[in-house]
Amino acid sequence: MRAVIVYTLSRLGLFAIALGVLYLLGLRTYALLAVAFLVSGLASYVLLSRQRDAVSTRISSRRDLPEG
């Protein structure tokens, strides 16, 4: 569960950073949210690969547990 929380908070943090940087650079339209979403998505793909692998391992290990 910890890996999922860390990954989610990291994604939200990257989004907030991208939003802030783009706002400071002068992008102050409704497109700001879309561009920030795209930038943070690309950044998380590169920067959060280890956390994403941990979440994937956690989910697959929970899925493989027998019910009972």
GROMACS elastic network, one bead per residue, 0.5 to 0.9 nm:
[ bonds ]
;  ai    aj funct       b0    kb
    1     4     6  0.53387   500
    1     5     6  0.64660   500
    1     6     6  0.87944   500
    1    55     6  0.83767   500
    1    58     6  0.76561   500
    2     5     6  0.51712   500
    2     6     6  0.61303   500
    2     7     6  0.85779   500
    2    55     6  0.88391   500
    3     6     6  0.51593   500
    3     7     6  0.60984   500
    3     8     6  0.85441   500
    3    51     6  0.67790   500
    3    52     6  0.83857   500
    3    54     6  0.61477   500
    3    55     6  0.54733   500
    3    58     6  0.74935   500
    4     7     6  0.52107   500
    4     8     6  0.60974   500
    4     9     6  0.85736   500
    4    51     6  0.82325   500
    4    52     6  0.84627   500
    4    54     6  0.81079   500
    4    55     6  0.54917   500
    4    56     6  0.89544   500
    4    58     6  0.81710   500
    4    59     6  0.88680   500
    5     8     6  0.51551   500
    5     9     6  0.60639   500
    5    10     6  0.84057   500
    6     9     6  0.52737   500
    6    10     6  0.60081   500
    6    11     6  0.86273   500
    6    51     6  0.75395   500
    7    10     6  0.50393   500
    7    11     6  0.61960   500
    7    12     6  0.86685   500
    7    48     6  0.75231   500
    7    51     6  0.57410   500
    7    52     6  0.67241   500
    7    54     6  0.87811   500
    7    55     6  0.74062   500
    8    11     6  0.51631   500
    8    12     6  0.62701   500
    8    13     6  0.85621   500
    9    12     6  0.50457   500
    9    13     6  0.60057   500
    9    14     6  0.85880   500
   10    14     6  0.61584   500
   10    15     6  0.85715   500
   10    44     6  0.81575   500
   10    48     6  0.78483   500
   10    51     6  0.89054   500
   11    14     6  0.51609   500
   11    15     6  0.62294   500
   11    16     6  0.86762   500
   11    40     6  0.73596   500
   11    41     6  0.79427   500
   11    44     6  0.64840   500
   11    48     6  0.82308   500
   12    15     6  0.50484   500
   12    16     6  0.61947   500
   12    17     6  0.86427   500
   12    40     6  0.86153   500
   13    16     6  0.50666   500
   13    17     6  0.61537   500
   13    18     6  0.85662   500
   13    40     6  0.88696   500
   14    17     6  0.50629   500
   14    18     6  0.60699   500
   14    19     6  0.84406   500
   14    39     6  0.87344   500
   14    40     6  0.54474   500
   14    41     6  0.83133   500
   14    43     6  0.74379   500
   14    44     6  0.71410   500
   15    18     6  0.51204   500
   15    19     6  0.60052   500
   15    20     6  0.85219   500
   15    36     6  0.63027   500
   15    37     6  0.63495   500
   15    38     6  0.89565   500
   15    39     6  0.78560   500
   15    40     6  0.50023   500
   15    41     6  0.79106   500
   16    19     6  0.50280   500
   16    20     6  0.60854   500
   16    21     6  0.85788   500
   16    36     6  0.81799   500
   16    40     6  0.84173   500
   17    20     6  0.51131   500
   17    21     6  0.60858   500
   17    22     6  0.85060   500
   17    36     6  0.86094   500
   17    40     6  0.81363   500
   18    21     6  0.51994   500
   18    22     6  0.60290   500
   18    23     6  0.83922   500
   18    35     6  0.85564   500
   18    36     6  0.52555   500
   18    37     6  0.78816   500
   18    39     6  0.65719   500
   18    40     6  0.60094   500
   19    22     6  0.53327   500
   19    23     6  0.60551   500
   19    24     6  0.86270   500
   19    32     6  0.70443   500
   19    33     6  0.70121   500
   19    35     6  0.82950   500
   19    36     6  0.51392   500
   19    37     6  0.80918   500
   19    39     6  0.89284   500
   19    40     6  0.85394   500
   20    23     6  0.50789   500
   20    24     6  0.61566   500
   20    25     6  0.85838   500
   20    36     6  0.87011   500
   21    24     6  0.51102   500
   21    25     6  0.61571   500
   21    26     6  0.88277   500
   21    36     6  0.88720   500
   22    26     6  0.65131   500
   22    27     6  0.55951   500
   22    28     6  0.80280   500
   22    32     6  0.70681   500
   22    35     6  0.82991   500
   22    36     6  0.71044   500
   23    26     6  0.53096   500
   23    27     6  0.51175   500
   23    28     6  0.58253   500
   23    29     6  0.89908   500
   23    32     6  0.73575   500
   24    27     6  0.73539   500
   24    28     6  0.86349   500
   25    28     6  0.87307   500
   27    30     6  0.87880   500
   27    31     6  0.78954   500
   27    32     6  0.59805   500
   28    31     6  0.78090   500
   28    32     6  0.61764   500
   29    32     6  0.55303   500
   29    33     6  0.83029   500
   30    33     6  0.61970   500
   30    34     6  0.76602   500
   31    34     6  0.52114   500
   31    35     6  0.61236   500
   31    36     6  0.84066   500
   32    35     6  0.52530   500
   32    36     6  0.58994   500
   32    37     6  0.83894   500
   33    36     6  0.51026   500
   33    37     6  0.59932   500
   33    38     6  0.86396   500
   34    37     6  0.50527   500
   34    38     6  0.62927   500
   34    39     6  0.86621   500
   35    38     6  0.51079   500
   35    39     6  0.60697   500
   35    40     6  0.84670   500
   36    39     6  0.50861   500
   36    40     6  0.59248   500
   36    41     6  0.83120   500
   37    40     6  0.53048   500
   37    41     6  0.60256   500
   37    42     6  0.86906   500
   38    41     6  0.50480   500
   38    42     6  0.62626   500
   38    43     6  0.85799   500
   39    42     6  0.52589   500
   39    43     6  0.61192   500
   39    44     6  0.85513   500
   40    44     6  0.59263   500
   40    45     6  0.84546   500
   41    44     6  0.51724   500
   41    45     6  0.61941   500
   41    46     6  0.88464   500
   42    45     6  0.51167   500
   42    46     6  0.65829   500
   42    47     6  0.86424   500
   43    46     6  0.53063   500
   43    47     6  0.58093   500
   43    48     6  0.78498   500
   44    49     6  0.74100   500
   45    48     6  0.59462   500
   45    49     6  0.61903   500
   45    52     6  0.86146   500
   46    49     6  0.61732   500
   47    50     6  0.79897   500
   47    51     6  0.88478   500
   48    51     6  0.52957   500
   48    52     6  0.60660   500
   48    53     6  0.86258   500
   49    52     6  0.50033   500
   49    53     6  0.61375   500
   49    54     6  0.86339   500
   50    53     6  0.51735   500
   50    54     6  0.63232   500
   50    55     6  0.87926   500
   51    55     6  0.62481   500
   51    56     6  0.85908   500
   52    55     6  0.51178   500
   52    56     6  0.61474   500
   52    57     6  0.86077   500
   53    57     6  0.61013   500
   53    58     6  0.85258   500
   54    57     6  0.51129   500
   54    58     6  0.61153   500
   54    59     6  0.86319   500
   55    58     6  0.50257   500
   55    59     6  0.61112   500
   55    60     6  0.85364   500
   56    59     6  0.52091   500
   56    60     6  0.60826   500
   56    61     6  0.84547   500
   57    60     6  0.52323   500
   57    61     6  0.59875   500
   57    62     6  0.85440   500
   58    61     6  0.52428   500
   58    62     6  0.62385   500
   58    63     6  0.86096   500
   59    62     6  0.51909   500
   59    63     6  0.61295   500
   59    64     6  0.87391   500
   60    64     6  0.61999   500
   60    65     6  0.88771   500
   61    64     6  0.52146   500
   61    65     6  0.66305   500
   62    65     6  0.54836   500
   62    66     6  0.89479   500
   63    66     6  0.81836   500
